[in-house]
Amino acid sequence: MNIRTIVLRTAATVATIGLVLSASGCLNDPPKQSGVFATKDAGSSWNSVPDLTATGIKKPKTYPPLEVNAVGVSHTDANTVVAGTNNDIYFTTNAGGEWKKLTEELPTSTKAMTVQAALFHPTEGNTFYLGGVSGGYGKVIKSDDGGKSLHDVFTVSKPGQSVTSLTISPDGSTLYAGDQLGSVYRSRDGGTTWERIFALEKTPITALVLSGSNVFAATAGQGVWRSADGGAFAPANGNLQQNNQTAWSLAAGFGGLYLGTDKGLFLTRDFGANWQSVGNALPASGSPVQAIAVAGSNLYFATNAVIYRANPDGGNFVPTQLKLAKTVYSLGVSSSNETLYAGANASGTNYSSRYEQGLSGFNIGPK
């Protein structure tokens, strides 16, 4: 049985706000460039870390290749970052100057893993979680010692259900995980025990976010779902049209909830009862908003390999194209300052491919 693709776009050279998106290489032969990018000037410029294209830079022995699916940033130290790829896990404590590969620290039950989500505990700077797939089973991996050891804290009971999204409460007491076939799980004890609290039929959970007591889940085909208290979920699509219900990213901030879809960026300030298109229309079709972040007074979002900075209403777009990259899958920000990191990939042929890695033989798309 072949993988059923959720959404497929053929990447082309796209003109956007005077920028021409083009990049060399593909997933099987990525450019020799780090796949983690950083900005320290509020998104005016982004550089890979380390920047192997800079003159006089000595190539390090280890660095994340240009196939990064997820980045997580410590909330107590913005120099501490974890990055996950299709095969490996990387960790840095000096903002990407040096990276350590953590893959060999995985438990014997998880010796290889495709990472699709990464986040740090909000107050414990050495604790982070990774979501992904290993051997066809969805997993959550935890480290509580800055990557010195990794522990398998959750395995989805059925095969073909990669963990595609993670979120955590502001006090770190409750962790949520979403999987590829439409389930949301909750742990109230740091990942020791889990319960399933929501399930859709073969509709991937693409993003999870908390806003107050509300839990929001974005899906690839059925829009946004909301639980007001961590209990029952209900659709929160309001006036969001059906063709805008393939959602890829969520972020809470500035008194609202931002949603990235195939068709652009949307905002609700009433828990999903009403949605409005945010700011300027995106300059090109086929530009899914795959990542959103809120930092300081700015909103950041990514389409293809362009990261935009905007004000909370989506105006005053400032676009920056990443070198050699074709797709940005993840944006990470530390609450300790406004340093942002992006996880990027050299492949632009299928922006839903991160939900398919390692799952050959399973039907993962909605019917």
Secondary structure, DSSP 8 states (H G I E B T S, - for coil): -----S-------EEETTEEE----BTTB--SS-SEEEESSTTS--EESS-TTSTT----S----SBEEEEEE-SS-TT-EEEEESS-EEEESSTTSS-EE-GGGS-TT-SS-EEEEEEE-SS-TT-EEEEEEETTEEEEEEESSTTS--EEEEE-SSTT--EEEEEE-TTS--EEEEETTSEEEEESSTTSS-EEEEE-SS--EEEEEEETTEEEEEEBSS-EEEESSSS--EE--TT--GGG-BEEEEEEETTEEEEEETTEEEEESSTTSS-EE-SS--SSSS--EEEEEEETTEEEEEETTEEEEE-TTS-S-EEEE-SS-SEEEEEEE-TTSS-EEEEEES--S-TTGGGTTT-TT---S--
